[in-house]
Structure formats: structure tokens, C-alpha cells
Amino acid sequence: MKSDEISKEEIQSLVNIALDDLDSSKTLCKSGNYRNSVSLAYYSMFSMARALLLIKGFTPKTHKGLISLFGQEYVKSEGFDAVLASEFSATQTIRENASYAFVDDFTKEQAVDKINLAEHFIEECRKFLKDYLE
């Protein structure tokens, strides 16, 4: 779905949500709650990808739709790091397992890996958001 009105405040809000989710992911990891840490690391990337798509007027309705559109609009068209985008996509499946498959055997290493991925993904996104951030 494409939207016509783009608000810098909406974009900044999505970035703030992404950063809050990343901070919460780190806190959860430190407390040993690796399943939820992984989930929030994914959501931090998801919010950043939403912000980028919003710049182009897109507001996808599903996670898979967002990831697909992100690949088309930023990886193929804008030169976003394809490896980071692929790892973001793979993390979506892991997040689904954390939320819906009742998988609870997440490790500290997995959580730390996804936190590091989210940090790199956010930094890559910032390159494309520089004109929209305060």
C-alpha cells in the first residue's frame, strides 16, 4: 500500500521506537531473557525498515510484505547492504518461532548476534534517513 503524505515526525517516531526496542533487547539479554531479546532486536530492524519505506510512501500491511518491498526499494534500487537485508529477513523467521512456535531454547549467543545485527542494520538505515532525522 502506498501513502501520499510523509511526515518527518512519523519517521522520527519509528526511529525512536527502533532505538527503544534495541535498548530493551539489550536489557532483556543481560537479564537472561534471550527469546524476547531476539524478538525485540528484530522489531528494532522492522521499525527502521518501516521508516525507510515510509519515505517512499509505502506502508506495507505484513512483515513479509515489508521485507519483500524493502528488498525491492532499497536493496535492489538504492544499494542497501544485501547481506544485512538478508539477515534481517532470516531474523523474521526466528522471531516467528520465538512468538508462535513456543520455542524457548534461545541462547545468549543468538541474542547477542541479533543485537549486533540490529545495530549494524540501524546504522545502514541511518545513511538513507539522514535528511529526515533530527
Accessible surface in RSA format (square Angstrom, percent):
REM  Atomic radii and reference values for relative SASA: ProtOr
REM  Chains: A
REM  Algorithm: Lee & Richards
REM  Probe-radius: 1.40
REM  Slices: 20
REM RES _ NUM      All-atoms   Total-Side   Main-Chain    Non-polar    All polar
REM                ABS   REL    ABS   REL    ABS   REL    ABS   REL    ABS   REL
RES MET A   1   140.00  72.5  93.67  62.0  46.33 110.3  97.54  82.9  42.46  56.3
RES LYS A   2   134.75  65.7 105.50  64.7  29.26  69.7  59.12  53.2  75.64  80.6
RES SER A   3    38.96  32.9  30.06  40.1   8.90  20.5  17.97  38.3  20.98  29.4
RES ASP A   4   140.45  98.4 108.14 107.6  32.31  76.4  34.53  81.3 105.93 105.6
RES GLU A   5   147.35  84.6 138.75 105.0   8.60  20.5  56.38 109.0  90.97  74.3
RES ILE A   6    72.25  41.1  38.54  28.7  33.70  81.2  39.13  28.2  33.11  89.9
RES SER A   7    32.93  27.8  27.64  36.9   5.29  12.2  28.32  60.3   4.61   6.5
RES LYS A   8   120.42  58.7 115.99  71.2   4.44  10.6  69.20  62.3  51.23  54.6
RES GLU A   9   131.00  75.2 122.79  92.9   8.21  19.5  66.46 128.6  64.53  52.7
RES GLU A  10    88.66  50.9  84.22  63.7   4.43  10.6  35.64  68.9  53.01  43.3
RES ILE A  11     0.00   0.0   0.00   0.0   0.00   0.0   0.00   0.0   0.00   0.0
RES GLN A  12    32.79  18.3  32.79  24.0   0.00   0.0  13.14  28.0  19.65  14.9
RES SER A  13    53.36  45.1  49.50  66.1   3.86   8.9  25.75  54.8  27.60  38.7
RES LEU A  14    17.12   9.5  17.12  12.2   0.00   0.0  17.12  12.0   0.00   0.0
RES VAL A  15     1.79   1.2   1.79   1.6   0.00   0.0   1.79   1.6   0.00   0.0
RES ASN A  16    69.19  47.7  67.59  65.3   1.60   3.9  20.64  49.7  48.55  46.9
RES ILE A  17    78.18  44.5  77.59  57.8   0.59   1.4  78.18  56.3   0.00   0.0
RES ALA A  18     0.00   0.0   0.00   0.0   0.00   0.0   0.00   0.0   0.00   0.0
RES LEU A  19    56.08  31.2  55.40  39.6   0.67   1.7  55.52  39.0   0.55   1.5
RES ASP A  20    89.21  62.5  87.87  87.5   1.35   3.2  22.67  53.4  66.54  66.4
RES ASP A  21    26.88  18.8  26.78  26.7   0.10   0.2   0.10   0.2  26.78  26.7
RES LEU A  22    12.23   6.8  12.23   8.7   0.00   0.0  12.23   8.6   0.00   0.0
RES ASP A  23    84.66  59.3  82.14  81.8   2.51   5.9  26.38  62.1  58.27  58.1
RES SER A  24    46.70  39.5  41.82  55.8   4.88  11.2  14.79  31.5  31.91  44.7
RES SER A  25     0.00   0.0   0.00   0.0   0.00   0.0   0.00   0.0   0.00   0.0
RES LYS A  26    68.07  33.2  66.68  40.9   1.39   3.3  34.77  31.3  33.31  35.5
RES THR A  27    89.57  63.7  87.33  88.5   2.24   5.3  61.54  82.7  28.03  42.4
RES LEU A  28    42.54  23.7  42.44  30.4   0.09   0.2  42.54  29.9   0.00   0.0
RES CYS A  29     9.10   6.9   7.35   8.2   1.75   4.1   1.34   3.4   7.76   8.4
RES LYS A  30   181.69  88.6 143.18  87.9  38.51  91.7  96.18  86.6  85.51  91.1
RES SER A  31    85.57  72.3  44.30  59.1  41.27  95.1  49.80 106.1  35.77  50.1
RES GLY A  32    38.00  46.9   0.00   N/A  38.00  46.9  17.42  47.8  20.58  46.1
RES ASN A  33    54.54  37.6  46.80  45.2   7.74  18.6  17.88  43.0  36.66  35.4
RES TYR A  34    53.39  24.9  50.85  28.9   2.54   6.6  27.94  21.0  25.45  31.4
RES ARG A  35    86.19  36.2  84.00  42.8   2.19   5.2  12.04  16.5  74.15  44.9
RES ASN A  36    45.92  31.7  45.88  44.3   0.03   0.1   7.44  17.9  38.48  37.2
RES SER A  37     0.00   0.0   0.00   0.0   0.00   0.0   0.00   0.0   0.00   0.0
RES VAL A  38     0.27   0.2   0.26   0.2   0.01   0.0   0.27   0.2   0.00   0.0
RES SER A  39    13.54  11.4  13.54  18.1   0.00   0.0   4.84  10.3   8.70  12.2
RES LEU A  40    45.73  25.5  45.73  32.7   0.00   0.0  45.73  32.1   0.00   0.0
RES ALA A  41     0.00   0.0   0.00   0.0   0.00   0.0   0.00   0.0   0.00   0.0
RES TYR A  42     0.00   0.0   0.00   0.0   0.00   0.0   0.00   0.0   0.00   0.0
RES TYR A  43    64.11  29.9  64.11  36.5   0.00   0.0  44.47  33.4  19.64  24.2
RES SER A  44     0.00   0.0   0.00   0.0   0.00   0.0   0.00   0.0   0.00   0.0
RES MET A  45     0.00   0.0   0.00   0.0   0.00   0.0   0.00   0.0   0.00   0.0
RES PHE A  46    26.76  13.4  26.76  16.6   0.00   0.0  26.76  16.2   0.00   0.0
RES SER A  47     6.08   5.1   6.08   8.1   0.00   0.0   0.00   0.0   6.08   8.5
RES MET A  48     0.00   0.0   0.00   0.0   0.00   0.0   0.00   0.0   0.00   0.0
RES ALA A  49     0.00   0.0   0.00   0.0   0.00   0.0   0.00   0.0   0.00   0.0
RES ARG A  50   104.43  43.8 102.04  52.0   2.39   5.7   7.45  10.2  96.98  58.8
RES ALA A  51     0.00   0.0   0.00   0.0   0.00   0.0   0.00   0.0   0.00   0.0
RES LEU A  52     0.00   0.0   0.00   0.0   0.00   0.0   0.00   0.0   0.00   0.0
RES LEU A  53     0.00   0.0   0.00   0.0   0.00   0.0   0.00   0.0   0.00   0.0
RES LEU A  54    13.59   7.6  13.59   9.7   0.00   0.0  13.59   9.5   0.00   0.0
RES ILE A  55    27.84  15.8  19.68  14.7   8.15  19.7  19.68  14.2   8.15  22.1
RES LYS A  56    52.29  25.5  37.89  23.2  14.40  34.3  39.38  35.4  12.90  13.7
RES GLY A  57     2.39   2.9   0.00   N/A   2.39   2.9   2.39   6.6   0.00   0.0
RES PHE A  58    33.94  17.0  33.09  20.5   0.85   2.2  33.09  20.1   0.85   2.4
RES THR A  59    47.66  33.9  43.24  43.8   4.42  10.5  43.37  58.3   4.28   6.5
RES PRO A  60    31.47  22.9   7.29   6.6  24.18  87.9  10.21   8.4  21.26 132.1
RES LYS A  61   158.36  77.3 119.91  73.6  38.44  91.5  83.43  75.1  74.93  79.8
RES THR A  62    80.98  57.6  73.40  74.4   7.58  18.1  70.69  94.9  10.29  15.6
RES HIS A  63    45.54  24.9  43.81  30.5   1.73   4.4  25.67  26.5  19.87  23.1
RES LYS A  64   135.29  66.0 129.77  79.6   5.52  13.1  83.74  75.4  51.56  54.9
RES GLY A  65    29.27  36.1   0.00   N/A  29.27  36.1  25.54  70.1   3.73   8.4
RES LEU A  66     1.41   0.8   1.41   1.0   0.00   0.0   1.41   1.0   0.00   0.0
RES ILE A  67    27.92  15.9  24.54  18.3   3.38   8.2  24.55  17.7   3.38   9.2
RES SER A  68    65.27  55.2  52.47  70.0  12.80  29.5  36.35  77.4  28.93  40.5
RES LEU A  69    29.26  16.3  28.28  20.2   0.98   2.5  28.89  20.3   0.37   1.0
RES PHE A  70     1.97   1.0   1.97   1.2   0.00   0.0   1.97   1.2   0.00   0.0
RES GLY A  71    19.08  23.5   0.00   N/A  19.08  23.5  19.04  52.2   0.04   0.1
RES GLN A  72    90.91  50.8  86.83  63.5   4.08   9.7  20.55  43.8  70.36  53.4
RES GLU A  73    39.76  22.8  39.76  30.1   0.00   0.0   0.13   0.2  39.63  32.4
RES TYR A  74     6.43   3.0   6.43   3.7   0.00   0.0   3.90   2.9   2.53   3.1
RES VAL A  75    34.59  22.8  24.66  22.3   9.93  23.9  24.66  21.4   9.93  26.9
RES LYS A  76   171.76  83.8 133.46  81.9  38.30  91.2  90.07  81.1  81.69  87.0
RES SER A  77    76.60  64.7  40.55  54.1  36.05  83.0  22.41  47.7  54.19  75.9
RES GLU A  78    83.26  47.8  59.20  44.8  24.06  57.3   8.18  15.8  75.08  61.3
RES GLY A  79    59.49  73.4   0.00   N/A  59.49  73.4  33.35  91.5  26.14  58.5
RES PHE A  80     4.31   2.2   0.00   0.0   4.31  11.2   0.00   0.0   4.31  12.3
RES ASP A  81    58.60  41.0  48.40  48.2  10.20  24.1  15.78  37.1  42.82  42.7
RES ALA A  82    59.96  55.1  50.68  78.2   9.28  21.1  51.03  71.9   8.93  23.7
RES VAL A  83    99.49  65.5  96.81  87.6   2.68   6.5  99.31  86.3   0.18   0.5
RES LEU A  84    24.66  13.7  24.66  17.6   0.00   0.0  24.66  17.3   0.00   0.0
RES ALA A  85    12.19  11.2   9.43  14.5   2.76   6.3   9.82  13.8   2.37   6.3
RES SER A  86    71.56  60.5  62.21  83.0   9.35  21.5  30.85  65.7  40.71  57.0
RES GLU A  87    73.26  42.1  72.06  54.5   1.20   2.9  26.80  51.8  46.46  37.9
RES PHE A  88     0.36   0.2   0.36   0.2   0.00   0.0   0.36   0.2   0.00   0.0
RES SER A  89    41.88  35.4  39.46  52.7   2.42   5.6  10.43  22.2  31.45  44.1
RES ALA A  90    54.66  50.3  43.92  67.8  10.74  24.4  52.53  74.0   2.13   5.7
RES THR A  91     0.00   0.0   0.00   0.0   0.00   0.0   0.00   0.0   0.00   0.0
RES GLN A  92     7.22   4.0   7.22   5.3   0.00   0.0   0.06   0.1   7.16   5.4
RES THR A  93    74.46  53.0  74.44  75.5   0.02   0.0  51.67  69.4  22.80  34.5
RES ILE A  94    46.27  26.3  46.23  34.4   0.04   0.1  46.27  33.3   0.00   0.0
RES ARG A  95     8.02   3.4   8.02   4.1   0.00   0.0   0.00   0.0   8.02   4.9
RES GLU A  96    52.29  30.0  51.44  38.9   0.85   2.0  12.66  24.5  39.63  32.4
RES ASN A  97    59.19  40.8  58.99  57.0   0.20   0.5   2.43   5.9  56.76  54.9
RES ALA A  98     3.29   3.0   0.32   0.5   2.97   6.8   0.32   0.4   2.97   7.9
RES SER A  99    47.09  39.8  21.70  29.0  25.39  58.5  13.51  28.8  33.58  47.0
RES TYR A 100   151.37  70.7 134.78  76.7  16.60  43.2  97.66  73.4  53.71  66.2
RES ALA A 101    52.18  48.0  27.23  42.0  24.95  56.8  35.85  50.5  16.33  43.3
RES PHE A 102   185.44  92.8 155.98  96.6  29.45  76.6 164.87 100.0  20.57  58.9
RES VAL A 103    51.13  33.6  46.80  42.4   4.34  10.4  51.00  44.3   0.13   0.4
RES ASP A 104   120.36  84.3  96.72  96.3  23.64  55.9  25.20  59.3  95.17  94.9
RES ASP A 105   109.01  76.4  90.38  90.0  18.63  44.0  45.21 106.4  63.80  63.6
RES PHE A 106    22.10  11.1   8.08   5.0  14.02  36.5   8.44   5.1  13.66  39.1
RES THR A 107    60.97  43.4  57.14  57.9   3.83   9.1  58.05  78.0   2.92   4.4
RES LYS A 108   113.60  55.4 111.51  68.4   2.09   5.0  54.59  49.1  59.01  62.9
RES GLU A 109   126.94  72.9 118.73  89.8   8.21  19.5  69.94 135.3  57.00  46.5
RES GLN A 110    73.73  41.2  70.93  51.8   2.81   6.7  28.46  60.6  45.27  34.3
RES ALA A 111     0.02   0.0   0.00   0.0   0.02   0.0   0.00   0.0   0.02   0.0
RES VAL A 112    59.57  39.2  59.37  53.7   0.20   0.5  59.57  51.8   0.00   0.0
RES ASP A 113    77.16  54.0  73.38  73.0   3.78   8.9  20.00  47.1  57.16  57.0
RES LYS A 114    24.05  11.7  24.05  14.8   0.00   0.0   5.69   5.1  18.36  19.6
RES ILE A 115    13.73   7.8  13.73  10.2   0.00   0.0  13.73   9.9   0.00   0.0
RES ASN A 116    64.57  44.5  64.57  62.4   0.00   0.0  13.33  32.1  51.25  49.5
RES LEU A 117     9.32   5.2   4.56   3.3   4.75  11.9   8.49   6.0   0.83   2.2
RES ALA A 118     0.00   0.0   0.00   0.0   0.00   0.0   0.00   0.0   0.00   0.0
RES GLU A 119    57.59  33.1  54.79  41.5   2.80   6.7  23.55  45.6  34.03  27.8
RES HIS A 120   110.30  60.3 107.34  74.6   2.96   7.6  70.58  72.7  39.72  46.2
RES PHE A 121     0.00   0.0   0.00   0.0   0.00   0.0   0.00   0.0   0.00   0.0
RES ILE A 122     3.60   2.0   3.60   2.7   0.00   0.0   3.60   2.6   0.00   0.0
RES GLU A 123   100.87  57.9  98.34  74.4   2.53   6.0  45.57  88.1  55.31  45.2
RES GLU A 124    19.81  11.4  18.23  13.8   1.58   3.8   1.78   3.4  18.04  14.7
RES CYS A 125     0.00   0.0   0.00   0.0   0.00   0.0   0.00   0.0   0.00   0.0
RES ARG A 126    78.39  32.9  75.02  38.2   3.37   8.0  26.42  36.1  51.97  31.5
RES LYS A 127   128.82  62.8 116.74  71.6  12.07  28.7  83.03  74.7  45.79  48.8
RES PHE A 128    51.64  25.8  31.44  19.5  20.20  52.6  37.13  22.5  14.50  41.5
RES LEU A 129     0.00   0.0   0.00   0.0   0.00   0.0   0.00   0.0   0.00   0.0
RES LYS A 130   152.92  74.6 130.33  80.0  22.59  53.8  88.34  79.5  64.58  68.8
RES ASP A 131   105.73  74.1  89.53  89.1  16.20  38.3  27.83  65.5  77.89  77.7
RES TYR A 132    58.57  27.3  55.06  31.3   3.51   9.1  24.06  18.1  34.51  42.5
RES LEU A 133    40.37  22.5  17.58  12.6  22.79  57.3  18.36  12.9  22.02  59.2
RES GLU A 134   188.62 108.3 117.87  89.2  70.75 168.4  82.34 159.3 106.28  86.8
END  Absolute sums over single chains surface
CHAIN  1 A     7208.0       6106.7       1101.4       3798.4       3409.6
END  Absolute sums over all chains
TOTAL          7208.0       6106.7       1101.4       3798.4       3409.6
